[in-house]
C-alpha cells in the first residue's frame, strides 16, 4: 500500500526521534518537523487508527511493525541518498534537503541500483 509523502515523513520523524532521544511524543514530532501540535495530533490519531503507531501511557509514540517498515525504508533511502549526493560533490546541507525530496519519489529499481553501486564502490 502506497502512503502519502507526509505520512512517510511523520513516521520517519518518529523513528529518528526514538533513535536520538529514546522516545518521541507528538510535541517532539511537531518541533522536529516544524508543524503545529494540533496538526500532528490529528495525524497521530489517524496513524493509530490505521495501525502504524501505538501511544504509550506516557504519551510516547511507538511504531508498530507496519509503521516501522515504512519509517525504516524511508530512513534508509534518505541516508543512502545523502551519501550518494555528497559523494558526487553536493554540499552536506543541500544533500540532506534534496535526499529528503528524492526519497519519496525514486523507484525501488533505481534506489536498489544506486545502493548496489555505492556498496560496490565502498561508499555505503
N, CA, C and O atoms as a GROMACS GRO file, in nm:
protein
  496
    1UNK      N    1   0.084  -0.118   0.000
    1UNK     CA    2   0.000   0.000   0.000
    1UNK      C    3   0.088   0.125   0.000
    1UNK      O    4   0.180   0.136   0.082
    2UNK      N    5   0.062   0.215  -0.089
    2UNK     CA    6   0.138   0.341  -0.100
    2UNK      C    7   0.076   0.442  -0.005
    2UNK      O    8  -0.045   0.466  -0.007
    3UNK      N    9   0.160   0.501   0.080
    3UNK     CA   10   0.110   0.606   0.168
    3UNK      C   11   0.168   0.739   0.122
    3UNK      O   12   0.266   0.742   0.048
    4UNK      N   13   0.108   0.847   0.165
    4UNK     CA   14   0.148   0.980   0.121
    4UNK      C   15   0.284   1.019   0.177
    4UNK      O   16   0.328   0.969   0.281
    5UNK      N   17   0.348   1.111   0.106
    5UNK     CA   18   0.479   1.162   0.145
    5UNK      C   19   0.476   1.218   0.287
    5UNK      O   20   0.569   1.194   0.364
    6UNK      N   21   0.372   1.291   0.322
    6UNK     CA   22   0.366   1.349   0.456
    6UNK      C   23   0.361   1.241   0.563
    6UNK      O   24   0.421   1.255   0.669
    7UNK      N   25   0.289   1.133   0.535
    7UNK     CA   26   0.283   1.021   0.630
    7UNK      C   27   0.420   0.957   0.644
    7UNK      O   28   0.462   0.921   0.754
    8UNK      N   29   0.491   0.942   0.533
    8UNK     CA   30   0.626   0.886   0.538
    8UNK      C   31   0.717   0.975   0.623
    8UNK      O   32   0.798   0.925   0.701
    9UNK      N   33   0.703   1.106   0.608
    9UNK     CA   34   0.785   1.199   0.686
    9UNK      C   35   0.753   1.190   0.835
    9UNK      O   36   0.844   1.190   0.918
   10UNK      N   37   0.626   1.181   0.869
   10UNK     CA   38   0.588   1.167   1.010
   10UNK      C   39   0.648   1.040   1.070
   10UNK      O   40   0.708   1.044   1.178
   11UNK      N   41   0.632   0.928   1.001
   11UNK     CA   42   0.680   0.801   1.054
   11UNK      C   43   0.832   0.799   1.064
   11UNK      O   44   0.888   0.748   1.161
   12UNK      N   45   0.899   0.855   0.965
   12UNK     CA   46   1.045   0.865   0.971
   12UNK      C   47   1.087   0.954   1.088
   12UNK      O   48   1.186   0.924   1.156
   13UNK      N   49   1.015   1.062   1.112
   13UNK     CA   50   1.046   1.152   1.225
   13UNK      C   51   1.034   1.078   1.357
   13UNK      O   52   1.118   1.095   1.446
   14UNK      N   53   0.931   0.997   1.373
   14UNK     CA   54   0.914   0.920   1.496
   14UNK      C   55   1.032   0.826   1.515
   14UNK      O   56   1.086   0.813   1.625
   15UNK      N   57   1.074   0.760   1.408
   15UNK     CA   58   1.189   0.670   1.414
   15UNK      C   59   1.316   0.746   1.455
   15UNK      O   60   1.388   0.703   1.545
   16UNK      N   61   1.342   0.857   1.390
   16UNK     CA   62   1.462   0.937   1.418
   16UNK      C   63   1.461   0.987   1.562
   16UNK      O   64   1.562   0.978   1.631
   17UNK      N   65   1.349   1.037   1.607
   17UNK     CA   66   1.340   1.088   1.745
   17UNK      C   67   1.360   0.977   1.846
   17UNK      O   68   1.426   0.997   1.948
   18UNK      N   69   1.302   0.860   1.819
   18UNK     CA   70   1.324   0.747   1.910
   18UNK      C   71   1.471   0.707   1.914
   18UNK      O   72   1.521   0.669   2.020
   19UNK      N   73   1.540   0.714   1.800
   19UNK     CA   74   1.683   0.683   1.796
   19UNK      C   75   1.764   0.788   1.874
   19UNK      O   76   1.854   0.754   1.950
   20UNK      N   77   1.731   0.915   1.854
   20UNK     CA   78   1.807   1.025   1.915
   20UNK      C   79   1.777   1.045   2.063
   20UNK      O   80   1.868   1.060   2.145
   21UNK      N   81   1.649   1.043   2.096
   21UNK     CA   82   1.607   1.078   2.231
   21UNK      C   83   1.569   0.958   2.318
   21UNK      O   84   1.566   0.967   2.440
   22UNK      N   85   1.540   0.846   2.251
   22UNK     CA   86   1.490   0.729   2.324
   22UNK      C   87   1.339   0.730   2.338
   22UNK      O   88   1.281   0.638   2.395
   23UNK      N   89   1.276   0.834   2.287
   23UNK     CA   90   1.131   0.847   2.291
   23UNK      C   91   1.088   0.949   2.185
   23UNK      O   92   1.171   1.026   2.135
   24UNK      N   93   0.960   0.950   2.153
   24UNK     CA   94   0.903   1.052   2.066
   24UNK      C   95   0.761   1.078   2.115
   24UNK      O   96   0.684   0.985   2.136
   25UNK      N   97   0.729   1.205   2.131
   25UNK     CA   98   0.594   1.246   2.166
   25UNK      C   99   0.544   1.337   2.054
   25UNK      O  100   0.623   1.382   1.971
   26UNK      N  101   0.417   1.363   2.053
   26UNK     CA  102   0.361   1.449   1.948
   26UNK      C  103   0.430   1.584   1.943
   26UNK      O  104   0.459   1.636   1.835
   27UNK      N  105   0.458   1.643   2.059
   27UNK     CA  106   0.524   1.774   2.062
   27UNK      C  107   0.664   1.765   2.002
   27UNK      O  108   0.710   1.860   1.937
   28UNK      N  109   0.733   1.653   2.023
   28UNK     CA  110   0.866   1.635   1.966
   28UNK      C  111   0.858   1.627   1.814
   28UNK      O  112   0.941   1.686   1.743
   29UNK      N  113   0.760   1.555   1.764
   29UNK     CA  114   0.740   1.544   1.620
   29UNK      C  115   0.706   1.681   1.562
   29UNK      O  116   0.757   1.719   1.456
   30UNK      N  117   0.620   1.755   1.630
   30UNK     CA  118   0.582   1.890   1.584
   30UNK      C  119   0.704   1.980   1.575
   30UNK      O  120   0.724   2.050   1.476
   31UNK      N  121   0.786   1.977   1.679
   31UNK     CA  122   0.907   2.060   1.679
   31UNK      C  123   1.006   2.016   1.573
   31UNK      O  124   1.067   2.099   1.506
   32UNK      N  125   1.024   1.886   1.557
   32UNK     CA  126   1.120   1.832   1.461
   32UNK      C  127   1.081   1.868   1.317
   32UNK      O  128   1.166   1.907   1.237
   33UNK      N  129   0.953   1.855   1.287
   33UNK     CA  130   0.906   1.881   1.151
   33UNK      C  131   0.864   2.026   1.127
   33UNK      O  132   0.843   2.067   1.013
   34UNK      N  133   0.851   2.103   1.235
   34UNK     CA  134   0.806   2.242   1.220
   34UNK      C  135   0.658   2.254   1.194
   34UNK      O  136   0.614   2.348   1.128
   35UNK      N  137   0.580   2.158   1.245
   35UNK     CA  138   0.435   2.158   1.226
   35UNK      C  139   0.368   2.198   1.357
   35UNK      O  140   0.430   2.195   1.463
   36UNK      N  141   0.241   2.236   1.348
   36UNK     CA  142   0.167   2.272   1.470
   36UNK      C  143   0.130   2.145   1.547
   36UNK      O  144   0.114   2.038   1.489
   37UNK      N  145   0.118   2.160   1.677
   37UNK     CA  146   0.080   2.047   1.762
   37UNK      C  147  -0.056   1.990   1.723
   37UNK      O  148  -0.072   1.868   1.718
   38UNK      N  149  -0.157   2.076   1.693
   38UNK     CA  150  -0.287   2.020   1.651
   38UNK      C  151  -0.277   1.938   1.522
   38UNK      O  152  -0.343   1.834   1.510
   39UNK      N  153  -0.198   1.983   1.426
   39UNK     CA  154  -0.182   1.907   1.301
   39UNK      C  155  -0.121   1.771   1.328
   39UNK      O  156  -0.165   1.670   1.273
   40UNK      N  157  -0.019   1.768   1.414
   40UNK     CA  158   0.047   1.642   1.448
   40UNK      C  159  -0.050   1.552   1.523
   40UNK      O  160  -0.052   1.431   1.499
   41UNK      N  161  -0.128   1.607   1.613
   41UNK     CA  162  -0.225   1.527   1.690
   41UNK      C  163  -0.326   1.460   1.598
   41UNK      O  164  -0.360   1.343   1.617
   42UNK      N  165  -0.374   1.533   1.499
   42UNK     CA  166  -0.469   1.476   1.402
   42UNK      C  167  -0.402   1.361   1.325
   42UNK      O  168  -0.461   1.255   1.307
   43UNK      N  169  -0.279   1.384   1.281
   43UNK     CA  170  -0.206   1.280   1.207
   43UNK      C  171  -0.182   1.158   1.294
   43UNK      O  172  -0.197   1.045   1.247
   44UNK      N  173  -0.144   1.179   1.420
   44UNK     CA  174  -0.115   1.066   1.508
   44UNK      C  175  -0.240   0.984   1.534
   44UNK      O  176  -0.233   0.861   1.545
   45UNK      N  177  -0.354   1.050   1.545
   45UNK     CA  178  -0.480   0.978   1.562
   45UNK      C  179  -0.506   0.888   1.442
   45UNK      O  180  -0.545   0.772   1.458
   46UNK      N  181  -0.484   0.942   1.322
   46UNK     CA  182  -0.504   0.863   1.200
   46UNK      C  183  -0.406   0.747   1.194
   46UNK      O  184  -0.443   0.636   1.156
   47UNK      N  185  -0.279   0.771   1.230
   47UNK     CA  186  -0.180   0.663   1.229
   47UNK      C  187  -0.216   0.554   1.329
   47UNK      O  188  -0.198   0.435   1.301
   48UNK      N  189  -0.266   0.594   1.445
   48UNK     CA  190  -0.307   0.497   1.546
   48UNK      C  191  -0.423   0.412   1.492
   48UNK      O  192  -0.423   0.290   1.506
   49UNK      N  193  -0.521   0.478   1.433
   49UNK     CA  194  -0.638   0.408   1.378
   49UNK      C  195  -0.601   0.316   1.263
   49UNK      O  196  -0.663   0.212   1.244
   50UNK      N  197  -0.499   0.355   1.185
   50UNK     CA  198  -0.456   0.275   1.070
   50UNK      C  199  -0.352   0.169   1.107
   50UNK      O  200  -0.308   0.093   1.021
   51UNK      N  201  -0.312   0.166   1.233
   51UNK     CA  202  -0.221   0.061   1.280
   51UNK      C  203  -0.073   0.087   1.255
   51UNK      O  204   0.006  -0.007   1.253
   52UNK      N  205  -0.035   0.215   1.236
   52UNK     CA  206   0.106   0.248   1.215
   52UNK      C  207   0.179   0.278   1.346
   52UNK      O  208   0.300   0.260   1.355
   53UNK      N  209   0.105   0.324   1.446
   53UNK     CA  210   0.165   0.356   1.576
   53UNK      C  211   0.074   0.310   1.689
   53UNK      O  212  -0.045   0.283   1.669
   54UNK      N  213   0.133   0.303   1.807
   54UNK     CA  214   0.057   0.293   1.930
   54UNK      C  215   0.105   0.408   2.018
   54UNK      O  216   0.212   0.464   1.995
   55UNK      N  217   0.026   0.442   2.117
   55UNK     CA  218   0.062   0.551   2.208
   55UNK      C  219   0.069   0.494   2.349
   55UNK      O  220  -0.026   0.435   2.399
   56UNK      N  221   0.185   0.514   2.411
   56UNK     CA  222   0.205   0.466   2.547
   56UNK      C  223   0.128   0.550   2.648
   56UNK      O  224   0.078   0.658   2.615
   57UNK      N  225   0.120   0.500   2.770
   57UNK     CA  226   0.050   0.573   2.878
   57UNK      C  227   0.113   0.709   2.904
   57UNK      O  228   0.045   0.801   2.951
   58UNK      N  229   0.242   0.722   2.875
   58UNK     CA  230   0.313   0.848   2.897
   58UNK      C  231   0.308   0.940   2.775
   58UNK      O  232   0.372   1.045   2.773
   59UNK      N  233   0.230   0.901   2.673
   59UNK     CA  234   0.218   0.983   2.553
   59UNK      C  235   0.323   0.956   2.447
   59UNK      O  236   0.326   1.022   2.343
   60UNK      N  237   0.411   0.859   2.474
   60UNK     CA  238   0.516   0.828   2.377
   60UNK      C  239   0.456   0.757   2.255
   60UNK      O  240   0.362   0.678   2.266
   61UNK      N  241   0.512   0.790   2.140
   61UNK     CA  242   0.468   0.732   2.013
   61UNK      C  243   0.558   0.614   1.979
   61UNK      O  244   0.680   0.627   1.972
   62UNK      N  245   0.496   0.500   1.959
   62UNK     CA  246   0.571   0.379   1.927
   62UNK      C  247   0.526   0.327   1.791
   62UNK      O  248   0.407   0.315   1.765
   63UNK      N  249   0.621   0.297   1.707
   63UNK     CA  250   0.590   0.244   1.575
   63UNK      C  251   0.551   0.097   1.587
   63UNK      O  252   0.617   0.020   1.657
   64UNK      N  253   0.444   0.059   1.519
   64UNK     CA  254   0.410  -0.083   1.508
   64UNK      C  255   0.501  -0.143   1.401
   64UNK      O  256   0.578  -0.070   1.339
   65UNK      N  257   0.494  -0.271   1.379
   65UNK     CA  258   0.575  -0.333   1.272
   65UNK      C  259   0.543  -0.267   1.138
   65UNK      O  260   0.633  -0.240   1.058
   66UNK      N  261   0.416  -0.242   1.114
   66UNK     CA  262   0.372  -0.177   0.990
   66UNK      C  263   0.433  -0.037   0.978
   66UNK      O  264   0.484   0.000   0.872
   67UNK      N  265   0.428   0.040   1.085
   67UNK     CA  266   0.485   0.175   1.085
   67UNK      C  267   0.636   0.173   1.076
   67UNK      O  268   0.696   0.256   1.007
   68UNK      N  269   0.698   0.077   1.146
   68UNK     CA  270   0.844   0.066   1.146
   68UNK      C  271   0.896   0.032   1.006
   68UNK      O  272   1.001   0.080   0.965
   69UNK      N  273   0.822  -0.052   0.935
   69UNK     CA  274   0.862  -0.090   0.798
   69UNK      C  275   0.870   0.033   0.708
   69UNK      O  276   0.966   0.050   0.633
   70UNK      N  277   0.769   0.118   0.714
   70UNK     CA  278   0.767   0.240   0.633
   70UNK      C  279   0.879   0.334   0.678
   70UNK      O  280   0.955   0.384   0.595
   71UNK      N  281   0.889   0.357   0.808
   71UNK     CA  282   0.987   0.451   0.862
   71UNK      C  283   1.129   0.408   0.830
   71UNK      O  284   1.211   0.491   0.789
   72UNK      N  285   1.160   0.282   0.847
   72UNK     CA  286   1.296   0.234   0.821
   72UNK      C  287   1.330   0.239   0.672
   72UNK      O  288   1.444   0.267   0.635
   73UNK      N  289   1.231   0.211   0.588
   73UNK     CA  290   1.254   0.220   0.443
   73UNK      C  291   1.289   0.364   0.404
   73UNK      O  292   1.383   0.387   0.328
   74UNK      N  293   1.213   0.459   0.458
   74UNK     CA  294   1.238   0.599   0.425
   74UNK      C  295   1.370   0.646   0.484
   74UNK      O  296   1.444   0.721   0.420
   75UNK      N  297   1.401   0.603   0.605
   75UNK     CA  298   1.526   0.642   0.670
   75UNK      C  299   1.646   0.590   0.591
   75UNK      O  300   1.743   0.662   0.570
   76UNK      N  301   1.638   0.463   0.548
   76UNK     CA  302   1.748   0.407   0.470
   76UNK      C  303   1.764   0.483   0.338
   76UNK      O  304   1.876   0.517   0.300
   77UNK      N  305   1.655   0.510   0.271
   77UNK     CA  306   1.661   0.585   0.145
   77UNK      C  307   1.725   0.721   0.167
   77UNK      O  308   1.812   0.763   0.091
   78UNK      N  309   1.680   0.789   0.271
   78UNK     CA  310   1.731   0.923   0.300
   78UNK      C  311   1.881   0.920   0.324
   78UNK      O  312   1.955   0.998   0.266
   79UNK      N  313   1.927   0.828   0.411
   79UNK     CA  314   2.068   0.821   0.445
   79UNK      C  315   2.153   0.784   0.323
   79UNK      O  316   2.259   0.842   0.300
   80UNK      N  317   2.107   0.687   0.246
   80UNK     CA  318   2.182   0.644   0.128
   80UNK      C  319   2.189   0.755   0.024
   80UNK      O  320   2.294   0.778  -0.036
   81UNK      N  321   2.079   0.824   0.003
   81UNK     CA  322   2.078   0.931  -0.097
   81UNK      C  323   2.166   1.048  -0.054
   81UNK      O  324   2.231   1.110  -0.138
   82UNK      N  325   2.170   1.078   0.075
   82UNK     CA  326   2.261   1.181   0.123
   82UNK      C  327   2.405   1.142   0.090
   82UNK      O  328   2.481   1.223   0.038
   83UNK      N  329   2.442   1.017   0.120
   83UNK     CA  330   2.578   0.971   0.092
   83UNK      C  331   2.609   0.978  -0.057
   83UNK      O  332   2.718   1.019  -0.096
   84UNK      N  333   2.512   0.939  -0.141
   84UNK     CA  334   2.532   0.944  -0.285
   84UNK      C  335   2.554   1.087  -0.333
   84UNK      O  336   2.644   1.113  -0.412
   85UNK      N  337   2.472   1.177  -0.285
   85UNK     CA  338   2.484   1.316  -0.328
   85UNK      C  339   2.614   1.380  -0.279
   85UNK      O  340   2.679   1.453  -0.354
   86UNK      N  341   2.652   1.352  -0.156
   86UNK     CA  342   2.779   1.405  -0.104
   86UNK      C  343   2.895   1.346  -0.184
   86UNK      O  344   2.993   1.416  -0.212
   87UNK      N  345   2.885   1.218  -0.220
   87UNK     CA  346   2.992   1.150  -0.295
   87UNK      C  347   3.016   1.215  -0.432
   87UNK      O  348   3.127   1.210  -0.485
   88UNK      N  349   2.912   1.275  -0.488
   88UNK     CA  350   2.930   1.340  -0.619
   88UNK      C  351   2.956   1.490  -0.605
   88UNK      O  352   2.959   1.563  -0.705
   89UNK      N  353   2.976   1.535  -0.479
   89UNK     CA  354   3.018   1.673  -0.458
   89UNK      C  355   2.914   1.772  -0.411
   89UNK      O  356   2.940   1.892  -0.405
   90UNK      N  357   2.796   1.723  -0.377
   90UNK     CA  358   2.691   1.813  -0.327
   90UNK      C  359   2.722   1.846  -0.181
   90UNK      O  360   2.760   1.758  -0.104
   91UNK      N  361   2.705   1.972  -0.142
   91UNK     CA  362   2.723   2.016  -0.004
   91UNK      C  363   2.631   1.936   0.089
   91UNK      O  364   2.519   1.902   0.052
   92UNK      N  365   2.678   1.905   0.210
   92UNK     CA  366   2.605   1.822   0.306
   92UNK      C  367   2.463   1.875   0.333
   92UNK      O  368   2.367   1.798   0.330
   93UNK      N  369   2.450   2.003   0.358
   93UNK     CA  370   2.317   2.060   0.388
   93UNK      C  371   2.222   2.046   0.270
   93UNK      O  372   2.105   2.011   0.288
   94UNK      N  373   2.272   2.071   0.153
   94UNK     CA  374   2.189   2.057   0.032
   94UNK      C  375   2.155   1.910   0.010
   94UNK      O  376   2.042   1.877  -0.025
   95UNK      N  377   2.252   1.822   0.031
   95UNK     CA  378   2.230   1.679   0.015
   95UNK      C  379   2.122   1.628   0.110
   95UNK      O  380   2.039   1.546   0.072
   96UNK      N  381   2.123   1.677   0.233
   96UNK     CA  382   2.021   1.635   0.330
   96UNK      C  383   1.883   1.681   0.286
   96UNK      O  384   1.786   1.606   0.295
   97UNK      N  385   1.873   1.804   0.239
   97UNK     CA  386   1.745   1.856   0.191
   97UNK      C  387   1.697   1.780   0.068
   97UNK      O  388   1.584   1.734   0.063
   98UNK      N  389   1.785   1.768  -0.032
   98UNK     CA  390   1.747   1.702  -0.156
   98UNK      C  391   1.721   1.553  -0.136
   98UNK      O  392   1.632   1.495  -0.199
   99UNK      N  393   1.798   1.490  -0.047
   99UNK     CA  394   1.777   1.348  -0.017
   99UNK      C  395   1.636   1.324   0.034
   99UNK      O  396   1.573   1.224   0.000
  100UNK      N  397   1.587   1.416   0.116
  100UNK     CA  398   1.451   1.405   0.170
  100UNK      C  399   1.347   1.416   0.059
  100UNK      O  400   1.244   1.348   0.062
  101UNK      N  401   1.373   1.501  -0.038
  101UNK     CA  402   1.279   1.516  -0.150
  101UNK      C  403   1.280   1.394  -0.241
  101UNK      O  404   1.175   1.344  -0.282
  102UNK      N  405   1.399   1.347  -0.271
  102UNK     CA  406   1.414   1.235  -0.365
  102UNK      C  407   1.362   1.104  -0.308
  102UNK      O  408   1.306   1.023  -0.380
  103UNK      N  409   1.381   1.083  -0.178
  103UNK     CA  410   1.348   0.954  -0.115
  103UNK      C  411   1.204   0.913  -0.138
  103UNK      O  412   1.173   0.793  -0.138
  104UNK      N  413   1.115   1.008  -0.157
  104UNK     CA  414   0.973   0.976  -0.171
  104UNK      C  415   0.934   0.938  -0.314
  104UNK      O  416   0.834   0.869  -0.334
  105UNK      N  417   1.011   0.982  -0.410
  105UNK     CA  418   0.970   0.964  -0.549
  105UNK      C  419   1.053   0.865  -0.630
  105UNK      O  420   1.012   0.822  -0.737
  106UNK      N  421   1.169   0.829  -0.579
  106UNK     CA  422   1.257   0.739  -0.652
  106UNK      C  423   1.197   0.598  -0.657
  106UNK      O  424   1.140   0.551  -0.558
  107UNK      N  425   1.209   0.532  -0.769
  107UNK     CA  426   1.155   0.396  -0.781
  107UNK      C  427   1.242   0.299  -0.702
  107UNK      O  428   1.359   0.327  -0.674
  108UNK      N  429   1.185   0.185  -0.668
  108UNK     CA  430   1.261   0.082  -0.597
  108UNK      C  431   1.377   0.032  -0.683
  108UNK      O  432   1.485   0.004  -0.631
  109UNK      N  433   1.355   0.020  -0.812
  109UNK     CA  434   1.459  -0.028  -0.903
  109UNK      C  435   1.578   0.068  -0.902
  109UNK      O  436   1.692   0.026  -0.886
  110UNK      N  437   1.550   0.196  -0.919
  110UNK     CA  438   1.659   0.296  -0.920
  110UNK      C  439   1.729   0.300  -0.786
  110UNK      O  440   1.852   0.307  -0.780
  111UNK      N  441   1.652   0.298  -0.677
  111UNK     CA  442   1.712   0.300  -0.544
  111UNK      C  443   1.806   0.181  -0.526
  111UNK      O  444   1.918   0.197  -0.476
  112UNK      N  445   1.762   0.063  -0.565
  112UNK     CA  446   1.846  -0.057  -0.550
  112UNK      C  447   1.973  -0.047  -0.634
  112UNK      O  448   2.080  -0.090  -0.590
  113UNK      N  449   1.963   0.009  -0.753
  113UNK     CA  450   2.082   0.024  -0.838
  113UNK      C  451   2.181   0.123  -0.776
  113UNK      O  452   2.302   0.100  -0.780
  114UNK      N  453   2.130   0.232  -0.721
  114UNK     CA  454   2.219   0.328  -0.653
  114UNK      C  455   2.285   0.260  -0.533
  114UNK      O  456   2.405   0.276  -0.509
  115UNK      N  457   2.206   0.186  -0.458
  115UNK     CA  458   2.258   0.116  -0.340
  115UNK      C  459   2.366   0.016  -0.380
  115UNK      O  460   2.471   0.009  -0.316
  116UNK      N  461   2.341  -0.061  -0.484
  116UNK     CA  462   2.441  -0.157  -0.534
  116UNK      C  463   2.569  -0.086  -0.575
  116UNK      O  464   2.679  -0.130  -0.542
  117UNK      N  465   2.554   0.023  -0.647
  117UNK     CA  466   2.671   0.099  -0.693
  117UNK      C  467   2.751   0.152  -0.575
  117UNK      O  468   2.874   0.139  -0.572
  118UNK      N  469   2.684   0.211  -0.479
  118UNK     CA  470   2.753   0.265  -0.362
  118UNK      C  471   2.820   0.155  -0.280
  118UNK      O  472   2.932   0.174  -0.231
  119UNK      N  473   2.754   0.042  -0.266
  119UNK     CA  474   2.813  -0.071  -0.193
  119UNK      C  475   2.936  -0.122  -0.266
  119UNK      O  476   3.039  -0.148  -0.203
  120UNK      N  477   2.927  -0.137  -0.397
  120UNK     CA  478   3.038  -0.189  -0.478
  120UNK      C  479   3.160  -0.096  -0.471
  120UNK      O  480   3.274  -0.141  -0.481
  121UNK      N  481   3.133   0.033  -0.454
  121UNK     CA  482   3.241   0.131  -0.451
  121UNK      C  483   3.280   0.175  -0.310
  121UNK      O  484   3.353   0.272  -0.292
  122UNK      N  485   3.229   0.103  -0.210
  122UNK     CA  486   3.267   0.129  -0.071
  122UNK      C  487   3.217   0.261  -0.015
  122UNK      O  488   3.275   0.313   0.080
  123UNK      N  489   3.111   0.316  -0.073
  123UNK     CA  490   3.058   0.444  -0.028
  123UNK      C  491   2.950   0.426   0.077
  123UNK      O  492   2.931   0.512   0.163
  124UNK      N  493   2.878   0.313   0.070
  124UNK     CA  494   2.767   0.290   0.164
  124UNK      C  495   2.779   0.151   0.219
  124UNK      O  496   2.696   0.110   0.301
   0.00000   0.00000   0.00000
